[in-house]
Amino acid sequence: MKVPSPPPFIESAPADQRWPYRAADAHKGNFGRVLLVGGSRGMAGSISLSSMAALATGSGLVSVAIPDRCLETVAGFHPGVMTIPIQDDGVGAFGADASVNTKPYDVVGCGPGMGTGAGATALVEQLFWQADQHRVFDADAINIIAKENWLHSPALLRNSEHRGKSTLPLDQSTLVLTPHPGELARLTGVSAKDRDAQIEAAKSLAERIGMTIVVKGGPTWVVSGELLKTAATADVPAQNSQGVQVYRNRTGNPGMATAGSGDVLTGVVTSLLGQGLGAFDAATLAVYLHGLAGDFAAQAIGQASLTCREILGHLPAAIRAIE
């Protein structure tokens, strides 16, 4: 099959590079210390998929913070994944006093399989306001953000009349959301049946807060309102650009509309952030690779039989195709 060209790097130098640079004398710490937070009893596979996808995308070290009762289940999925037991509620969900130390990590991915209970809400709240660190929110983390209405906090809004003139908005350029249409509807109030209106609502939200949103679907779009420092090329020096950046993905197929597909994508985005890409570059390259892995999988077994395991299994081939 003909492989579409990957998206160019916008903010990660050099602009004509297709993959994060790997020096010959590098060690595993150079390729990102990734933390993934999620899972619950009955949904341990979600965060496990994210962790395995992060490893397959090139992360040097991947840890998973999960409810204590789920530790052995998640640890059994891959020997290269480290597990961190977090206080649980006695039945396999995060406990009300759950917290996690994120300081040792370059990036945190959060949401798959974690539920929306008190403990999960406490963890997402901790991470949401931790804007000095790249974060990827998916699934239940997005549902919690929508339920708590945090995206409408005056502390986030640019040019807000509700914020004191001497107070700058909290910089959320380190934040990436990866909603499917239903989750985006909860965030924006725009029906999942109106695709065009959802994309426009995502653009408006991204610009208002300065974050990056992956609008999953057929096709997937990436919109970003962060202030970008455009990478230098041989002919053009680095420069800052303001406004909404938009990318329409050209890979992927309907067979990828299957359970766990989004959890794999969460791991890919988180991994690329940990390897040093900016939010927009990481998101665009991630959706491209995720879709290309799905295309390779569909070519091998057909769309109807495609599952998240095949998408994950074809990630190395997708990466190899562009390295």
C-alpha positions, -999 to +999 in steps of 0.1 A: +000+000+000+011+036-006+021+053+026+009+089+029+036+115+039+038+121+077+029+155+091+059+179+092+072+190+125+060+225+132+077+233+165+103+205+170+136+212+152+146+203+127+114+207+107+123+182+080+129+155+106+104+127+106+111+110+140+126+121+173+164+119+172+181+090+189+218+095+196+242+066+194+253+071+230+218+075+244+203+056+274+167+048+283+163+080+303+169+100+271+137+086+255+112+097+281+100+088+316+063+082+311+036+078+337+002+066+329-027+069+354-058+049+351-075+015+352-100-001+376-112-036+383-128-048+350-111-020+330-074-029+336-069-036+299-074+001+290-044+015+308-024-016+299-029-009+262-017+027+267+014+015+285+023-010+259+017+015+231+041+039+248+068+013+249+062+003+213+065+040+203+099+043+218+096+054+254+126+045+276+107+040+309+070+035+313+052+033+347+015+028+354-002+041+385-033+019+392-056+010+420-038-015+443-061-044+436-054-041+399-016-042+401-009-078+393-034-077+364-017-048+348+018-060+356+010-093+338+004-076+304+040-067+297+073-073+316+087-040+306+060-019+324+066-008+360+035-006+382+027+018+411+000+008+435-024+036+444-048+036+473-081+020+462-116+019+476-117-017+484-134-028+452-108-019+426-113+018+419-091+047+430-098+056+467-110+090+477-076+100+490-057+088+460-027+109+448+004+103+427+039+118+426+046+129+391+079+147+397+101+119+384+083+119+350+086+139+318+049+134+309+017+120+323-012+103+304-044+099+324-079+085+320-083+051+303-104+028+325-102+049+356-139+056+362-153+089+374-156+083+412-142+104+440-106+090+438-104+094+400-117+129+403-091+138+429-063+125+406-075+143+375-079+175+395-043+172+408-030+167+372-053+193+356-038+222+375-002+208+372+005+229+340+043+228+343+042+192+330+029+178+297-003+159+303-026+138+280-062+134+291-085+107+276-117+088+283-128+092+319-104+120+326-122+140+300-156+131+314-144+143+348-132+176+334-165+181+316-185+172+348-165+196+370-165+223+343-128+231+348-123+243+313-145+273+321-125+284+351-115+321+348-080+311+358-076+295+323-092+320+300-072+344+279-084+380+280-109+372+307-128+400+324-133+378+354-095+376+360-076+404+376-056+425+352-023+416+370-030+379+368-019+359+338-040+329+327-026+295+336-005+283+307-022+251+294-001+247+263+012+215+279-023+199+279-035+175+252-071+162+252-081+132+230-119+130+230-141+109+209-173+126+197-193+117+228-167+130+251-163+162+230-201+167+232-198+167+270-170+192+269-185+216+244-223+209+244-222+203+206-239+172+195-218+142+184-239+140+153-227+174+140-191+167+130-184+200+115-198+219+144-177+198+168-145+206+150-153+243+151-161+241+188-128+223+194-110+251+176-127+277+197-119+258+229-083+252+220-078+289+211-095+301+242-073+281+266-042+275+245-043+237+246-042+209+219-073+188+211-073+156+191-108+153+176-111+116+170-132+102+142-132+097+105-110+115+097-093+126+129-084+163+133-059+180+156-064+216+166-041+236+188-042+271+203-008+270+218+018+297+210+041+278+187+078+284+181+081+272+145+111+250+139+139+264+118+147+250+084+176+256+061+158+286+045+136+299+073+147+309+108+127+298+139+097+321+146+067+324+169+032+320+156-002+326+173-036+313+163-053+279+158-031+253+142-051+226+123-042+192+110-064+168+092-052+132+093-050+111+062-045+076+077-069+052+094-100+033+084-134+023+098-120-010+112-104+011+139-137+019+155-132-008+180-127-011+218-093-001+230-082+018+199-083+051+217-063+037+246-035+028+221-036+064+208-033+078+243-001+058+248+014+070+214+007+107+221+021+104+257+052+086+244+060+112+218+056+141+243+080+122+266+105+120+237+106+157+235+081+167+208+058+197+214+021+192+220+010+199+184+038+178+168+033+149+192-005+149+186-003+151+148+024+124+145+006+102+169-027+102+150-008+096+118+011+066+132-020+052+149-040+054+117-011+039+096-008+010+121-046+005+116-042+006+078-014-020+080-035-042+103-066-039+080-044-048+050-033-080+068-066-092+083-094-070+070-113-043+087-140-064+103-116-085+123-094-056+134-090-051+171-068-030+194-043-058+196-037-056+159-033-018+159-008-021+187+010-050+169+014-029+138+028+002+154+064-009+149+058-013+111+042+022+110+072+037+127+096+018+105+078+032+074+087+068+082+120+065+102 
